[in-house]
């Protein structure tokens, strides 16, 4: 069972340009995922899963005890303005973090999250924010991380989410052909929202019912 320190004081900023850190979230369970706003495969699925998880936690009256965070692995493009637009456009009702390339790398290194720039597929998809063709993609570690109220890393699942083919149209529009295939034909041992909710329930010390919707 994991019980590891996290980069509590690495300085990043949120979608409003406000200074943020994991230290400021002490006392909460943190559900953290690597992402980029221009991801064409797993990240839109994670955003969809987080929407469902947040809904179930709020329905159970536990929304104030859990914080969701998606932190970028693409600091070169994920500006504050872009993250604010992503939050509004795609329903990510939680913090989206970015920072300098150095700070982002320092943040992800203790978690073992790896990422690298790779060529964009051809023909390139269009950047939803600028309307211009994409010039590169970023491969990165999948999954999500759970941090307990003490700020310790307690659980990680480095696989993609299984949404049983259900994702809202706006998030689906971000997917390339491979992403659509993964949405419609998820491969074991991909995690479900019920799996993630069970893990969050473990840290909360109370069972959270799954809505099933």
VENPE-V106124 format. One record per residue. N is the residue number from 1. SS is DSSP state (A for helix, B for strand, O for the rest). Layout:
# VENPE-V106124
[[N & SS] [N & SS]]
This chain:
# VENPE-V106124
[[1 & O] [2 & O] [3 & O] [4 & B] [5 & O] [6 & O] [7 & O] [8 & O] [9 & O] [10 & O] [11 & O] [12 & B] [13 & B] [14 & O] [15 & O] [16 & O] [17 & O] [18 & O] [19 & B] [20 & B] [21 & O] [22 & A] [23 & A] [24 & A] [25 & A] [26 & O] [27 & O] [28 & O] [29 & B] [30 & B] [31 & B] [32 & B] [33 & B] [34 & B] [35 & B] [36 & O] [37 & O] [38 & O] [39 & O] [40 & O] [41 & O] [42 & A] [43 & A] [44 & A] [45 & A] [46 & A] [47 & A] [48 & A] [49 & A] [50 & A] [51 & A] [52 & A] [53 & A] [54 & A] [55 & A] [56 & A] [57 & A] [58 & A] [59 & A] [60 & O] [61 & O] [62 & O] [63 & A] [64 & A] [65 & A] [66 & B] [67 & B] [68 & B] [69 & B] [70 & B] [71 & B] [72 & B] [73 & O] [74 & O] [75 & O] [76 & O] [77 & O] [78 & O] [79 & O] [80 & A] [81 & A] [82 & A] [83 & A] [84 & A] [85 & A] [86 & A] [87 & A] [88 & A] [89 & A] [90 & A] [91 & O] [92 & O] [93 & O] [94 & O] [95 & B] [96 & B] [97 & B] [98 & B] [99 & O] [100 & O] [101 & A] [102 & A] [103 & A] [104 & A] [105 & A] [106 & A] [107 & A] [108 & A] [109 & A] [110 & O] [111 & O] [112 & O] [113 & O] [114 & O] [115 & B] [116 & B] [117 & B] [118 & B] [119 & B] [120 & O] [121 & O] [122 & O] [123 & O] [124 & O] [125 & O] [126 & B] [127 & O] [128 & O] [129 & O] [130 & O] [131 & O] [132 & O] [133 & B] [134 & O] [135 & O] [136 & B] [137 & B] [138 & B] [139 & B] [140 & B] [141 & O] [142 & O] [143 & O] [144 & B] [145 & B] [146 & B] [147 & B] [148 & O] [149 & O] [150 & O] [151 & O] [152 & O] [153 & B] [154 & B] [155 & B] [156 & B] [157 & B] [158 & O] [159 & O] [160 & O] [161 & B] [162 & O] [163 & O] [164 & O] [165 & O] [166 & O] [167 & O] [168 & O] [169 & A] [170 & A] [171 & A] [172 & A] [173 & O] [174 & O] [175 & O] [176 & O] [177 & A] [178 & A] [179 & A] [180 & A] [181 & A] [182 & A] [183 & A] [184 & A] [185 & O] [186 & O] [187 & O] [188 & O] [189 & O] [190 & O] [191 & B] [192 & O] [193 & A] [194 & A] [195 & A] [196 & A] [197 & A] [198 & A] [199 & A] [200 & A] [201 & A] [202 & A] [203 & A] [204 & A] [205 & O] [206 & O] [207 & O] [208 & O] [209 & O] [210 & O] [211 & O] [212 & O] [213 & O]]
